[in-house]
Amino acid sequence: MKKLICCFLFSTSVLAVQAQTDTIRVNDNRLLMKNIKPVSRQYLVYRQRDKHGAKKQLSVWQRNVEIKNDQLVIKQNWFGGDTITRQLLSICDLQNFRPVFHCTKNFRNGVEAYNISGATTTGADTVANNQRKDFANTWRAPFFNWELDMETFAVLPFKTGKKFVIPFYHPGSNTGPAFYTYEVIGEEKVAFNNDKPKACWQLKINYSDKNYAIFWIDKKEREVLKMEEFFNGWYRYKIKLPNLPNA
């Protein structure tokens, strides 16, 4: 009888854990796309060897979300000092966040542009000077664009203790897409720019035993207010700055 009780308790505990895990697939159409709206945001990004050390490699990232012809058009400009160091243009299906097109202009490495159809990524031969026009990669299922992680978080169905398993891919990467686990580890009120404290979800990904990233996501506006990442001995932060007017 004791063995039966133990087995029952073990089974119910396993089911409880499984119930908290939510695998997000592109074709499931379960994302809360109503949370996406046209907006411009900017973030201060920097690194530190320790949390109280000097801030290094400061930059500003601008992220602009537009809705055009049932598609999301997301533009990013990264500034280092007074120079644009990187520009990104990403287009997704407004219904389910499925990537359609992605282009990166890196002022050191040139242009990379990709067409994305379902699980297949190919170099865009219509983009001038595309260094990856011969690229081709087909995965077993559609994926989300990892360059748009902060916008993707806005449409997740948050709940305390929940784990999201998300198929993310950096377009053009030779390693291919993979499933990554993000866990809602708690809630916290945070304040920036002299604003009133805002209630936030805390979303964490563990890259390894020692490396991680935590995102603070405003419950009301569904925007990332802060990211703290620890990777290979360095902290990296993204801090939301006051909103820009719509572009």
Contacts in CASP RR format, 6 or more apart in sequence:
PFRMAT RR
TARGET T0000
AUTHOR 0000-0000-0000
METHOD contacts of the structure
MODEL  1
MKKLICCFLFSTSVLAVQAQTDTIRVNDNRLLMKNIKPVSRQYLVYRQRD
KHGAKKQLSVWQRNVEIKNDQLVIKQNWFGGDTITRQLLSICDLQNFRPV
FHCTKNFRNGVEAYNISGATTTGADTVANNQRKDFANTWRAPFFNWELDM
ETFAVLPFKTGKKFVIPFYHPGSNTGPAFYTYEVIGEEKVAFNNDKPKAC
WQLKINYSDKNYAIFWIDKKEREVLKMEEFFNGWYRYKIKLPNLPNA
20 161 0 8 1.000
20 162 0 8 1.000
20 163 0 8 1.000
21 162 0 8 1.000
21 163 0 8 1.000
21 165 0 8 1.000
22 157 0 8 1.000
22 162 0 8 1.000
22 163 0 8 1.000
22 164 0 8 1.000
22 165 0 8 1.000
23 164 0 8 1.000
23 165 0 8 1.000
23 179 0 8 1.000
24 30 0 8 1.000
24 31 0 8 1.000
24 144 0 8 1.000
24 156 0 8 1.000
24 164 0 8 1.000
24 165 0 8 1.000
24 166 0 8 1.000
24 167 0 8 1.000
25 141 0 8 1.000
25 142 0 8 1.000
25 167 0 8 1.000
26 96 0 8 1.000
26 97 0 8 1.000
26 98 0 8 1.000
26 118 0 8 1.000
26 141 0 8 1.000
26 142 0 8 1.000
26 143 0 8 1.000
26 144 0 8 1.000
26 167 0 8 1.000
27 96 0 8 1.000
27 142 0 8 1.000
28 96 0 8 1.000
29 95 0 8 1.000
29 96 0 8 1.000
30 157 0 8 1.000
31 96 0 8 1.000
31 97 0 8 1.000
31 152 0 8 1.000
31 155 0 8 1.000
31 156 0 8 1.000
31 157 0 8 1.000
32 155 0 8 1.000
32 156 0 8 1.000
32 157 0 8 1.000
33 94 0 8 1.000
33 95 0 8 1.000
33 96 0 8 1.000
33 97 0 8 1.000
33 155 0 8 1.000
35 154 0 8 1.000
35 155 0 8 1.000
35 222 0 8 1.000
36 65 0 8 1.000
36 67 0 8 1.000
36 72 0 8 1.000
36 94 0 8 1.000
36 151 0 8 1.000
36 154 0 8 1.000
36 155 0 8 1.000
37 65 0 8 1.000
37 67 0 8 1.000
38 65 0 8 1.000
38 66 0 8 1.000
38 67 0 8 1.000
38 246 0 8 1.000
39 64 0 8 1.000
39 65 0 8 1.000
39 223 0 8 1.000
39 243 0 8 1.000
39 246 0 8 1.000
40 62 0 8 1.000
40 63 0 8 1.000
40 64 0 8 1.000
40 65 0 8 1.000
40 243 0 8 1.000
40 244 0 8 1.000
40 245 0 8 1.000
40 246 0 8 1.000
40 247 0 8 1.000
41 62 0 8 1.000
41 63 0 8 1.000
41 64 0 8 1.000
41 223 0 8 1.000
41 240 0 8 1.000
41 243 0 8 1.000
41 244 0 8 1.000
42 60 0 8 1.000
42 61 0 8 1.000
42 62 0 8 1.000
42 63 0 8 1.000
42 240 0 8 1.000
42 241 0 8 1.000
42 242 0 8 1.000
42 243 0 8 1.000
42 244 0 8 1.000
43 60 0 8 1.000
43 61 0 8 1.000
43 63 0 8 1.000
43 224 0 8 1.000
43 238 0 8 1.000
43 239 0 8 1.000
43 240 0 8 1.000
43 241 0 8 1.000
44 58 0 8 1.000
44 59 0 8 1.000
44 60 0 8 1.000
44 237 0 8 1.000
44 238 0 8 1.000
44 239 0 8 1.000
44 241 0 8 1.000
45 57 0 8 1.000
45 58 0 8 1.000
45 59 0 8 1.000
45 60 0 8 1.000
45 61 0 8 1.000
45 78 0 8 1.000
45 236 0 8 1.000
45 237 0 8 1.000
45 238 0 8 1.000
45 239 0 8 1.000
46 55 0 8 1.000
46 56 0 8 1.000
46 57 0 8 1.000
46 58 0 8 1.000
46 59 0 8 1.000
46 236 0 8 1.000
46 237 0 8 1.000
47 55 0 8 1.000
47 56 0 8 1.000
47 57 0 8 1.000
47 234 0 8 1.000
47 235 0 8 1.000
47 236 0 8 1.000
47 237 0 8 1.000
48 54 0 8 1.000
48 55 0 8 1.000
48 56 0 8 1.000
48 234 0 8 1.000
48 235 0 8 1.000
48 236 0 8 1.000
48 237 0 8 1.000
49 56 0 8 1.000
49 233 0 8 1.000
49 234 0 8 1.000
49 235 0 8 1.000
50 235 0 8 1.000
51 235 0 8 1.000
58 80 0 8 1.000
58 81 0 8 1.000
59 78 0 8 1.000
59 79 0 8 1.000
59 80 0 8 1.000
59 81 0 8 1.000
59 85 0 8 1.000
60 78 0 8 1.000
60 79 0 8 1.000
60 80 0 8 1.000
60 241 0 8 1.000
61 76 0 8 1.000
61 77 0 8 1.000
61 78 0 8 1.000
61 79 0 8 1.000
61 238 0 8 1.000
62 75 0 8 1.000
62 76 0 8 1.000
62 77 0 8 1.000
62 78 0 8 1.000
62 79 0 8 1.000
62 244 0 8 1.000
63 74 0 8 1.000
63 75 0 8 1.000
63 76 0 8 1.000
63 150 0 8 1.000
63 151 0 8 1.000
64 74 0 8 1.000
64 75 0 8 1.000
64 76 0 8 1.000
64 244 0 8 1.000
64 247 0 8 1.000
65 72 0 8 1.000
65 73 0 8 1.000
65 74 0 8 1.000
65 151 0 8 1.000
66 72 0 8 1.000
66 73 0 8 1.000
66 74 0 8 1.000
66 75 0 8 1.000
66 247 0 8 1.000
67 73 0 8 1.000
67 94 0 8 1.000
70 93 0 8 1.000
70 94 0 8 1.000
70 95 0 8 1.000
71 91 0 8 1.000
71 92 0 8 1.000
71 93 0 8 1.000
71 94 0 8 1.000
71 100 0 8 1.000
72 90 0 8 1.000
72 91 0 8 1.000
72 92 0 8 1.000
72 93 0 8 1.000
72 94 0 8 1.000
72 97 0 8 1.000
72 151 0 8 1.000
73 89 0 8 1.000
73 90 0 8 1.000
73 91 0 8 1.000
74 88 0 8 1.000
74 89 0 8 1.000
74 90 0 8 1.000
74 91 0 8 1.000
74 92 0 8 1.000
74 148 0 8 1.000
74 151 0 8 1.000
75 87 0 8 1.000
75 88 0 8 1.000
75 89 0 8 1.000
75 90 0 8 1.000
75 247 0 8 1.000
76 86 0 8 1.000
76 87 0 8 1.000
76 88 0 8 1.000
76 89 0 8 1.000
76 90 0 8 1.000
76 147 0 8 1.000
77 84 0 8 1.000
77 86 0 8 1.000
77 87 0 8 1.000
78 84 0 8 1.000
78 85 0 8 1.000
78 86 0 8 1.000
78 87 0 8 1.000
79 85 0 8 1.000
83 107 0 8 1.000
84 107 0 8 1.000
85 106 0 8 1.000
85 107 0 8 1.000
85 108 0 8 1.000
86 104 0 8 1.000
86 105 0 8 1.000
86 106 0 8 1.000
86 107 0 8 1.000
87 104 0 8 1.000
87 105 0 8 1.000
88 102 0 8 1.000
88 103 0 8 1.000
88 104 0 8 1.000
88 105 0 8 1.000
88 147 0 8 1.000
89 101 0 8 1.000
89 102 0 8 1.000
89 103 0 8 1.000
90 99 0 8 1.000
90 101 0 8 1.000
90 102 0 8 1.000
90 103 0 8 1.000
90 145 0 8 1.000
90 147 0 8 1.000
90 148 0 8 1.000
91 99 0 8 1.000
91 100 0 8 1.000
91 101 0 8 1.000
91 102 0 8 1.000
92 98 0 8 1.000
92 99 0 8 1.000
92 100 0 8 1.000
92 145 0 8 1.000
92 148 0 8 1.000
93 100 0 8 1.000
97 144 0 8 1.000
97 148 0 8 1.000
97 152 0 8 1.000
97 155 0 8 1.000
98 116 0 8 1.000
98 118 0 8 1.000
98 142 0 8 1.000
98 144 0 8 1.000
99 116 0 8 1.000
99 143 0 8 1.000
99 144 0 8 1.000
99 145 0 8 1.000
99 148 0 8 1.000
99 171 0 8 1.000
100 115 0 8 1.000
100 116 0 8 1.000
100 117 0 8 1.000
101 113 0 8 1.000
101 114 0 8 1.000
101 115 0 8 1.000
101 116 0 8 1.000
101 124 0 8 1.000
102 113 0 8 1.000
102 114 0 8 1.000
102 116 0 8 1.000
102 145 0 8 1.000
102 147 0 8 1.000
102 171 0 8 1.000
103 111 0 8 1.000
103 112 0 8 1.000
103 113 0 8 1.000
103 114 0 8 1.000
103 124 0 8 1.000
103 127 0 8 1.000
104 111 0 8 1.000
104 112 0 8 1.000
104 113 0 8 1.000
104 147 0 8 1.000
104 171 0 8 1.000
105 111 0 8 1.000
106 112 0 8 1.000
109 131 0 8 1.000
110 129 0 8 1.000
110 131 0 8 1.000
111 127 0 8 1.000
111 128 0 8 1.000
111 129 0 8 1.000
111 130 0 8 1.000
111 131 0 8 1.000
112 130 0 8 1.000
112 131 0 8 1.000
112 132 0 8 1.000
112 171 0 8 1.000
112 172 0 8 1.000
113 123 0 8 1.000
113 124 0 8 1.000
113 127 0 8 1.000
113 130 0 8 1.000
113 132 0 8 1.000
113 133 0 8 1.000
114 121 0 8 1.000
114 122 0 8 1.000
114 123 0 8 1.000
114 124 0 8 1.000
114 132 0 8 1.000
114 135 0 8 1.000
114 171 0 8 1.000
114 172 0 8 1.000
115 121 0 8 1.000
115 122 0 8 1.000
115 123 0 8 1.000
115 124 0 8 1.000
116 145 0 8 1.000
116 171 0 8 1.000
118 142 0 8 1.000
119 138 0 8 1.000
119 139 0 8 1.000
119 140 0 8 1.000
119 141 0 8 1.000
119 142 0 8 1.000
119 143 0 8 1.000
120 136 0 8 1.000
120 137 0 8 1.000
120 138 0 8 1.000
120 139 0 8 1.000
121 135 0 8 1.000
121 136 0 8 1.000
121 137 0 8 1.000
121 138 0 8 1.000
121 169 0 8 1.000
121 171 0 8 1.000
121 172 0 8 1.000
122 135 0 8 1.000
122 136 0 8 1.000
122 137 0 8 1.000
123 130 0 8 1.000
123 132 0 8 1.000
123 133 0 8 1.000
123 134 0 8 1.000
123 135 0 8 1.000
123 136 0 8 1.000
124 130 0 8 1.000
124 133 0 8 1.000
125 133 0 8 1.000
127 133 0 8 1.000
132 172 0 8 1.000
135 172 0 8 1.000
137 172 0 8 1.000
137 174 0 8 1.000
137 176 0 8 1.000
139 169 0 8 1.000
139 176 0 8 1.000
139 177 0 8 1.000
141 167 0 8 1.000
142 167 0 8 1.000
143 167 0 8 1.000
143 168 0 8 1.000
143 169 0 8 1.000
143 177 0 8 1.000
144 152 0 8 1.000
144 166 0 8 1.000
144 167 0 8 1.000
144 168 0 8 1.000
144 169 0 8 1.000
145 152 0 8 1.000
145 168 0 8 1.000
145 169 0 8 1.000
145 170 0 8 1.000
145 171 0 8 1.000
146 168 0 8 1.000
146 169 0 8 1.000
146 170 0 8 1.000
147 170 0 8 1.000
147 171 0 8 1.000
149 168 0 8 1.000
150 215 0 8 1.000
150 223 0 8 1.000
150 224 0 8 1.000
150 227 0 8 1.000
150 238 0 8 1.000
152 166 0 8 1.000
153 182 0 8 1.000
153 203 0 8 1.000
153 215 0 8 1.000
153 217 0 8 1.000
153 222 0 8 1.000
153 224 0 8 1.000
154 217 0 8 1.000
154 222 0 8 1.000
154 223 0 8 1.000
155 222 0 8 1.000
156 164 0 8 1.000
156 203 0 8 1.000
158 184 0 8 1.000
158 201 0 8 1.000
158 203 0 8 1.000
158 217 0 8 1.000
158 219 0 8 1.000
159 184 0 8 1.000
160 184 0 8 1.000
160 186 0 8 1.000
160 187 0 8 1.000
161 183 0 8 1.000
161 184 0 8 1.000
161 185 0 8 1.000
161 186 0 8 1.000
162 183 0 8 1.000
162 184 0 8 1.000
163 181 0 8 1.000
163 182 0 8 1.000
163 183 0 8 1.000
163 184 0 8 1.000
164 181 0 8 1.000
164 182 0 8 1.000
164 183 0 8 1.000
164 184 0 8 1.000
165 179 0 8 1.000
165 180 0 8 1.000
165 181 0 8 1.000
165 182 0 8 1.000
166 179 0 8 1.000
166 180 0 8 1.000
166 181 0 8 1.000
166 182 0 8 1.000
167 177 0 8 1.000
167 178 0 8 1.000
167 179 0 8 1.000
167 180 0 8 1.000
168 177 0 8 1.000
168 178 0 8 1.000
168 180 0 8 1.000
169 176 0 8 1.000
169 177 0 8 1.000
169 178 0 8 1.000
180 205 0 8 1.000
181 205 0 8 1.000
181 206 0 8 1.000
182 203 0 8 1.000
182 204 0 8 1.000
182 205 0 8 1.000
183 203 0 8 1.000
183 204 0 8 1.000
183 205 0 8 1.000
184 201 0 8 1.000
184 202 0 8 1.000
184 203 0 8 1.000
185 202 0 8 1.000
185 203 0 8 1.000
185 204 0 8 1.000
185 214 0 8 1.000
186 201 0 8 1.000
186 202 0 8 1.000
187 199 0 8 1.000
187 200 0 8 1.000
187 201 0 8 1.000
187 202 0 8 1.000
187 219 0 8 1.000
188 199 0 8 1.000
188 200 0 8 1.000
188 202 0 8 1.000
188 216 0 8 1.000
189 197 0 8 1.000
189 198 0 8 1.000
189 199 0 8 1.000
189 200 0 8 1.000
190 197 0 8 1.000
190 198 0 8 1.000
190 200 0 8 1.000
190 216 0 8 1.000
190 225 0 8 1.000
190 226 0 8 1.000
191 197 0 8 1.000
191 198 0 8 1.000
192 225 0 8 1.000
192 226 0 8 1.000
192 239 0 8 1.000
192 240 0 8 1.000
193 241 0 8 1.000
193 242 0 8 1.000
198 218 0 8 1.000
198 219 0 8 1.000
198 220 0 8 1.000
198 221 0 8 1.000
198 225 0 8 1.000
199 218 0 8 1.000
199 219 0 8 1.000
199 220 0 8 1.000
200 216 0 8 1.000
200 217 0 8 1.000
200 218 0 8 1.000
200 219 0 8 1.000
200 225 0 8 1.000
201 216 0 8 1.000
201 217 0 8 1.000
201 219 0 8 1.000
202 214 0 8 1.000
202 215 0 8 1.000
202 216 0 8 1.000
202 217 0 8 1.000
203 214 0 8 1.000
203 215 0 8 1.000
203 217 0 8 1.000
204 212 0 8 1.000
204 213 0 8 1.000
204 214 0 8 1.000
204 215 0 8 1.000
205 212 0 8 1.000
205 213 0 8 1.000
206 212 0 8 1.000
207 213 0 8 1.000
207 231 0 8 1.000
210 230 0 8 1.000
211 230 0 8 1.000
211 231 0 8 1.000
211 232 0 8 1.000
212 229 0 8 1.000
212 230 0 8 1.000
213 227 0 8 1.000
213 228 0 8 1.000
213 229 0 8 1.000
213 230 0 8 1.000
213 231 0 8 1.000
214 227 0 8 1.000
214 228 0 8 1.000
214 229 0 8 1.000
215 224 0 8 1.000
215 226 0 8 1.000
215 227 0 8 1.000
216 224 0 8 1.000
216 225 0 8 1.000
216 226 0 8 1.000
216 227 0 8 1.000
217 223 0 8 1.000
217 224 0 8 1.000
217 225 0 8 1.000
218 224 0 8 1.000
218 225 0 8 1.000
223 240 0 8 1.000
224 238 0 8 1.000
224 240 0 8 1.000
225 239 0 8 1.000
225 240 0 8 1.000
226 237 0 8 1.000
226 238 0 8 1.000
226 239 0 8 1.000
226 240 0 8 1.000
227 236 0 8 1.000
227 237 0 8 1.000
227 238 0 8 1.000
228 235 0 8 1.000
228 236 0 8 1.000
228 237 0 8 1.000
229 235 0 8 1.000
229 236 0 8 1.000
229 237 0 8 1.000
230 236 0 8 1.000
END
